Amino acid sequence: MSSSVLEQLRSAHEDIENIEKAMSMVLMDKHKNSKAAVSCEHALKYLVESTQLKCKTAIDIYQDKDGMRTDDINALAGQRADKKGGDVWTSFYDKVKEVKDYHRRFSVNQGLPELQNSEWFYQRALESDKTDSLFSGEEDYGKRVDMHELFVTYLNLKKISTLRRSNFRQATFARLKKKTVDLEPDDPEVDKTVEKEFHELDYIEWLKTFDQFHEINRYCKYREKNYTEYLEGLISYLRGFLLRTQPLIDADKLEQQFEKEFEERWNDKSIPGWQEPTHKDKMFCLPSNKLFNNGSSKKSHESGKLYKKKLEEVQKLGLEEQKKLTEMVEDEDRRIACLESRAAKWHDLLSDAINETIQHLQKKQSQTVEEMEAEKEDSEDEEMEDDGADVWIQR
């Protein structure tokens, strides 16, 4: 590149124009081959970032903070800092010498300098594509989600799994009692039936309902570190998946919108499952800051020495200090609700991919081995046909 600032500016404008042409080439590829949509998105991101760098270069030159652009313009007019004036021809021969020196350094033996036209930027964008390593086989280049690890994490949330089994047992007892009126809750027949009929939540059912956080008992959420980590894992995966499939999306701006909407809904008390604060729950114990599942557990806790000691400490506090305790509870509520709200928002943005995953898994469950093999062969044949006429692979 020439040492002239004006030449650098001209080159930056030329590169910006060529990058725009390369973007149009990528968009044409995306239109012709929908299967390469994600690859095209990543190529476009590369080109957008390249354009931003070139624009920054041009802006810096236009601002001319070091005065070099002004010096170059003056030099073209024969106004040099080291001479009085009238040096138009001197400037001209200096430029000729600069061109000769440039071509001497880049002689024929060394090869011509690389031509950075629209095709060059297009090829660089293709080479920057790393989608092959961005997705797992289950995700199939962003068509579907792969959330098995998060599903296992959810199943291992002890309070939720215990409560789910307990609810099933209660429903089973109520059903059996209709047939046997004198049946007792601790009857072995109830446990036997539960062991026979209870089935843990499966992956497909979880995918359909994992955004329904309001259906999870507050007792399973409040001050539960494992539940917080589960929510953070959901947010991290869904956010990352969206950025892998749509890299041009401004995730930070989306999160600002999520936060703003959450604040409005939180103040309006319109978030499902969070209309009332935890400290107003009958099963909540303020002195020990604990939420219980049932009255018997709470009663047992309140009969202990530790509770009585904490109760005395709370009773000694002033009104303002007691108010701070309830505010801490509300802050914890807000924190959990904010995580749930954000996870639900990312879920909504990826609803198409999640529904596609559900349909794909349901279809696999209904297929025989022979049908699955036949579908795999058909898919491979389609890919070979696409490769033969795919402008994305070779233009």
C-alpha positions in Angstrom: 0.0 0.0 0.0 1.2 3.5 -0.8 2.5 5.6 2.0 0.3 8.5 0.8 -2.6 9.1 3.2 -4.8 10.1 0.2 -4.0 6.8 -1.5 -5.0 4.9 1.7 -8.3 6.8 1.8 -9.0 6.0 -1.8 -8.1 2.4 -1.2 -10.5 2.2 1.8 -13.3 3.6 -0.3 -12.6 1.0 -3.0 -12.5 -1.8 -0.5 -15.8 -0.7 1.0 -17.4 -0.8 -2.5 -15.9 -4.2 -3.3 -17.1 -5.6 0.1 -20.6 -4.4 -0.7 -20.4 -6.3 -4.0 -19.1 -9.4 -2.1 -22.1 -9.1 0.3 -24.5 -9.2 -2.7 -22.8 -12.3 -4.0 -23.2 -14.0 -0.6 -26.9 -13.0 -0.5 -27.4 -14.5 -3.9 -25.9 -17.8 -2.7 -28.2 -17.7 0.3 -31.2 -17.3 -2.0 -30.1 -20.1 -4.3 -29.2 -22.6 -1.6 -31.3 -22.4 1.6 -29.2 -25.2 3.2 -26.2 -22.9 3.3 -28.1 -20.1 5.1 -26.1 -20.3 8.3 -22.8 -20.3 6.4 -24.0 -17.3 4.5 -24.9 -15.5 7.7 -21.3 -16.1 9.1 -19.8 -14.9 5.8 -21.9 -11.8 6.0 -20.8 -11.1 9.5 -17.2 -11.4 8.4 -17.8 -8.9 5.5 -19.7 -6.5 7.8 -16.8 -6.5 10.3 -14.4 -5.9 7.4 -16.5 -3.0 6.2 -16.5 -1.5 9.7 -12.7 -1.6 9.9 -12.4 0.0 6.5 -14.9 2.7 7.5 -12.9 3.4 10.7 -9.8 3.8 8.6 -11.5 6.3 6.3 -13.0 8.2 9.3 -9.7 8.5 11.0 -8.1 9.9 7.8 -11.0 12.4 7.3 -10.7 13.6 10.9 -7.0 14.3 10.1 -5.9 14.6 13.7 -2.2 14.3 12.8 -2.5 16.7 9.8 -1.1 14.2 7.3 -4.1 14.5 5.0 -3.8 18.2 4.9 0.0 17.9 4.1 -0.8 15.5 1.3 -3.3 17.8 -0.3 -0.9 20.8 0.0 1.9 18.7 -1.5 -0.3 18.0 -4.5 -0.7 21.7 -5.0 3.0 22.2 -4.7 2.9 23.6 -1.2 5.5 21.8 0.8 6.5 22.4 4.3 10.3 22.4 3.5 10.0 24.8 0.5 8.4 28.1 -0.2 6.1 27.1 -3.0 5.8 26.5 -6.7 6.9 22.9 -6.3 4.2 21.2 -8.4 6.8 19.4 -10.6 8.9 18.4 -7.6 5.8 16.8 -6.1 5.0 15.1 -9.4 8.5 13.6 -9.7 8.5 12.5 -6.1 5.3 10.6 -6.8 6.8 9.0 -9.9 9.8 7.9 -7.8 7.5 6.5 -5.2 5.7 4.4 -7.9 9.0 3.2 -9.3 10.2 2.2 -5.9 7.0 0.3 -5.2 7.2 -1.7 -8.4 10.9 -2.4 -7.9 10.1 -3.9 -4.5 7.2 -5.9 -6.0 9.0 -7.1 -9.2 7.8 -9.8 -11.6 10.0 -12.3 -9.9 8.3 -11.7 -6.6 4.8 -11.8 -8.3 2.3 -9.1 -8.7 0.5 -7.7 -5.6 -2.7 -9.4 -4.7 -5.7 -7.8 -6.3 -8.3 -7.2 -3.6 -11.5 -7.0 -5.7 -15.0 -8.2 -4.8 -14.2 -11.8 -5.7 -11.2 -11.7 -3.3 -13.3 -10.5 -0.4 -16.0 -13.1 -1.3 -13.4 -15.9 -1.1 -12.1 -14.6 2.2 -15.6 -14.6 3.6 -16.0 -18.3 2.5 -12.7 -19.2 4.1 -13.8 -17.6 7.4 -16.8 -19.9 7.6 -16.4 -22.3 10.6 -20.0 -23.6 10.8 -18.7 -27.2 10.5 -17.2 -27.0 14.0 -20.0 -24.8 15.5 -22.8 -27.3 15.7 -23.2 -30.9 17.0 -24.6 -33.6 14.9 -27.9 -33.3 16.7 -28.1 -29.6 15.9 -27.7 -30.3 12.1 -26.2 -26.9 11.3 -28.6 -25.0 13.4 -31.9 -26.7 12.2 -32.5 -28.2 15.6 -31.4 -27.8 19.2 -29.4 -30.2 21.3 -30.4 -29.7 25.0 -29.8 -33.2 26.4 -27.4 -31.9 29.1 -29.8 -29.3 30.3 -32.6 -31.9 30.3 -30.5 -34.2 32.5 -29.7 -31.2 34.8 -33.4 -30.6 35.2 -34.1 -34.2 36.1 -31.4 -34.0 38.7 -33.0 -31.0 40.5 -33.9 -32.9 43.7 -36.7 -30.8 45.0 -38.5 -30.8 41.6 -38.1 -34.5 41.0 -39.2 -35.3 44.5 -42.3 -33.1 44.3 -43.2 -34.5 40.9 -43.2 -38.0 42.3 -45.1 -36.9 45.4 -47.8 -35.3 43.3 -48.1 -38.4 41.2 -48.5 -40.5 44.4 -51.2 -38.2 45.7 -53.1 -38.4 42.4 -52.7 -42.2 42.4 -54.0 -42.5 45.9 -57.0 -40.3 45.0 -57.8 -42.5 42.0 -57.4 -45.8 44.0 -59.5 -44.5 46.9 -62.5 -44.1 44.5 -62.4 -47.9 44.0 -61.4 -48.7 47.6 -63.1 -46.3 50.0 -61.2 -47.5 53.1 -57.8 -47.2 51.5 -55.2 -45.5 53.7 -52.5 -43.1 52.3 -49.7 -45.3 53.5 -51.1 -48.5 52.1 -48.5 -50.6 50.3 -50.8 -50.9 47.3 -50.4 -47.2 46.6 -46.6 -47.5 46.6 -46.8 -50.6 44.4 -49.0 -48.8 41.9 -46.7 -45.8 41.9 -43.6 -47.9 41.2 -45.4 -49.6 38.3 -47.0 -46.6 36.7 -44.7 -43.6 37.4 -42.6 -42.6 34.5 -40.0 -39.9 34.6 -40.4 -36.9 32.3 -39.0 -37.6 28.8 -36.9 -35.3 26.6 -39.7 -34.5 24.2 -42.1 -33.6 26.9 -39.5 -31.4 28.6 -38.8 -29.6 25.3 -42.5 -28.8 25.0 -42.8 -27.4 28.5 -39.4 -26.2 29.8 -40.3 -22.6 29.3 -43.4 -22.9 31.6 -41.6 -21.8 34.7 -44.7 -20.6 36.4 -45.8 -24.2 36.8 -42.7 -25.0 39.0 -43.5 -24.7 42.7 -42.0 -21.7 44.4 -40.6 -24.0 47.0 -38.4 -25.6 44.4 -36.9 -22.2 43.3 -36.4 -20.0 46.3 -32.7 -19.8 47.3 -32.0 -22.9 45.3 -28.5 -22.7 43.8 -29.0 -25.7 41.5 -32.1 -24.1 40.1 -30.3 -20.8 39.4 -27.5 -22.7 37.7 -30.1 -24.5 35.6 -31.6 -21.3 34.5 -28.2 -19.7 33.7 -27.4 -22.8 31.6 -30.6 -22.5 29.7 -29.9 -18.8 29.0 -26.3 -19.5 28.0 -27.2 -22.3 25.5 -30.2 -20.5 23.9 -28.3 -17.2 23.6 -25.3 -19.0 22.1 -27.4 -21.0 19.7 -29.1 -17.9 18.4 -25.7 -16.2 17.8 -24.4 -19.3 16.1 -27.3 -19.4 13.7 -27.8 -15.7 13.3 -24.4 -14.1 14.0 -25.5 -10.6 12.9 -28.1 -10.3 15.7 -27.2 -7.7 18.4 -27.7 -9.9 21.5 -26.8 -7.1 23.9 -29.5 -4.9 22.4 -32.0 -7.7 22.7 -31.1 -8.2 26.4 -31.6 -4.6 27.1 -35.1 -4.9 25.6 -35.7 -8.0 27.7 -34.6 -6.1 30.9 -36.8 -3.1 30.1 -39.9 -5.3 29.5 -39.2 -7.3 32.6 -39.0 -4.2 34.7 -42.4 -3.0 33.4 -44.0 -6.4 34.0 -42.4 -6.8 37.4 -43.7 -3.4 38.6 -47.1 -4.3 37.2 -47.0 -7.7 39.0 -48.0 -9.3 35.7 -45.3 -12.0 35.5 -47.0 -15.5 35.8 -46.2 -17.2 39.1 -44.8 -14.0 40.7 -47.8 -11.9 41.5 -47.2 -12.3 45.3 -43.9 -12.0 47.1 -42.5 -15.1 48.9 -42.6 -13.5 52.3 -46.4 -13.5 52.1 -46.6 -17.2 51.5 -48.0 -19.2 54.4 -45.2 -21.7 54.1 -42.5 -19.1 54.4 -40.5 -18.6 57.6 -39.0 -15.1 57.8 -36.6 -15.6 60.7 -34.7 -18.4 59.0 -35.5 -17.2 55.4 -36.8 -20.6 54.3 -39.8 -21.7 52.2 -41.4 -25.0 53.1 -43.4 -27.4 51.0 -46.0 -28.2 53.6 -47.3 -27.2 57.0 -45.8 -30.2 58.8 -42.3 -29.5 57.6 -42.7 -25.8 58.7 -44.1 -26.8 62.1 -41.2 -29.2 62.7 -38.7 -26.5 61.8 -40.4 -23.9 64.1 -40.1 -26.3 67.0 -36.3 -26.4 66.8 -33.8 -24.5 68.9 -32.2 -22.8 65.9 -35.5 -21.3 64.7 -36.3 -20.0 68.2 -32.9 -18.4 68.5 -33.3 -16.6 65.1 -36.9 -15.6 66.1 -35.5 -13.9 69.1 -32.9 -12.1 67.0 -35.6 -10.8 64.6 -37.8 -9.6 67.4 -35.0 -7.5 68.7 -34.6 -5.7 65.4 -36.3 -2.4 64.7 -39.0 -1.8 62.1 -36.6 -0.6 59.5 -34.3 -3.6 59.9 -37.2 -6.0 59.7 -38.3 -4.2 56.6 -34.9 -4.8 55.1 -35.4 -8.5 55.7 -38.5 -8.6 53.6 -36.8 -6.4 50.9 -34.0 -9.1 50.7 -36.7 -11.7 50.1 -38.2 -9.6 47.4 -34.8 -9.1 45.8 -34.3 -12.8 45.7 -37.7 -13.2 44.0 -36.8 -10.6 41.5 -33.5 -12.3 40.6 -35.2 -15.6 40.0 -38.0 -14.1 38.0 -35.6 -12.1 35.9 -33.7 -15.3 35.0 -36.9 -17.1 34.1 -38.2 -14.2 32.1 -34.9 -14.0 30.1 -34.8 -17.8 29.4 -38.4 -17.6 28.2 -37.6 -14.8 25.8 -34.7 -16.7 24.3 -37.0 -19.7 24.0 -39.6 -17.6 22.1 -36.9 -16.4 19.6 -35.9 -20.0 19.0 -39.4 -21.6 19.0 -39.1 -22.7 15.3 -35.9 -24.6 16.0 -37.3 -26.2 19.1 -40.5 -27.2 17.4 -38.5 -28.7 14.5 -36.5 -30.7 17.1 -39.7 -32.0 18.7 -41.2 -33.0 15.3 -37.9 -34.6 14.3 -37.7 -36.7 17.5 -41.3 -37.8 17.2 -40.8 -38.8 13.6 -37.7 -40.9 14.6 -39.7 -42.6 17.4 -42.4 -43.7 14.9 -39.9 -45.0 12.2 -38.6 -48.5 11.8 -34.9 -49.1 11.3 -35.4 -49.7 7.6 -37.3 -46.4 7.2 -34.6 -44.5 9.1 -31.9 -46.0 6.8 -33.9 -45.2 3.7 -34.4 -41.6 4.8 -30.6 -41.3 5.5 -29.8 -42.5 2.0 -32.3 -40.1 0.5 -30.7 -37.2 2.5 -27.2 -38.2 1.3 -28.4 -38.3 -2.3 -29.9 -34.8 -2.0 -26.7 -33.5 -0.5 -24.7 -34.9 -3.4 -27.1 -33.3 -5.9 -26.7 -30.0 -4.1 -22.9 -30.3 -4.1 -23.0 -30.6 -7.9 -24.7 -27.3 -8.4 -23.9 -25.5 -5.2 -22.5 -22.0 -5.9 -21.6 -21.7 -2.2 -18.9 -24.5 -2.5 -17.4 -23.2 -5.7 -18.4 -20.1 -7.6 
